[in-house]
Amino acid sequence: MLVNDEEAQCIRTLATWFEDGETKLHGSEARERMGLGWETFNTLIRKMHHLGAAEIVLGLDEDPVDLFRVSPYAIELARELDARARESSIPPDFVDQIQKRLRRHPVVGLVVVIVVAGAVVVGLLANLLSVLESLGWLRQGE
């Protein structure tokens, strides 16, 4: 669902009205409570009708919206908007950021692979020398 800030505020307002038991509203009353002009209000309510947050009773087509019902789906849409807002406020994971950068820059990824492989080889050589020394095949300091 892609909505702008004004539409998101309208969804939240409709959800609040539904929770308060105000499900059937006259256009002029709702418009005044929202503090909007007729053109903006009609556009918003028609968009809410399209999204399923409101049902237009009187005022279809090009007529001004005279009467509409708030749908229970407005609450669901408001919850979805709130969840998206919470998700966007969470900072991205540090490891995910690094992975994204490495995917965009394959040369950097190659360097990291070489460094890790080198560290593994050095560790294996150190362990091999230690084993050879403990078996007596390699004498130190002679």
Residue pairs with C-beta under 8 A, 6 or more apart in sequence:
1 51
1 77
1 80
1 81
3 11
3 47
3 51
3 81
6 40
6 44
7 44
7 47
7 48
8 81
10 34
10 44
10 45
10 47
10 48
10 53
11 48
11 51
11 53
11 74
11 77
11 78
11 81
12 78
12 81
13 34
14 48
14 53
14 54
14 70
14 71
14 74
14 78
15 53
15 70
15 74
15 75
15 77
15 78
17 23
17 25
17 70
18 70
18 71
18 72
18 74
18 75
19 75
22 70
23 69
23 70
24 57
24 67
24 68
24 69
24 70
25 67
25 68
25 69
25 70
26 66
26 67
27 41
27 42
27 45
27 59
27 64
27 65
27 66
27 67
27 68
28 66
30 41
30 45
30 68
31 37
31 38
31 41
34 41
34 44
36 44
38 64
41 65
42 59
42 64
42 65
45 54
45 56
45 65
45 68
46 56
46 65
48 54
48 74
49 55
49 56
49 68
51 73
51 77
52 71
52 73
52 77
53 70
53 71
53 73
53 74
53 77
54 68
54 69
54 70
54 71
54 74
55 68
55 69
55 71
56 65
56 67
56 68
57 66
57 67
57 68
57 69
58 65
58 66
58 67
58 68
59 65
59 66
59 67
59 68
101 108
102 108
102 109
102 112
103 109
129 138
132 138
133 139
133 140
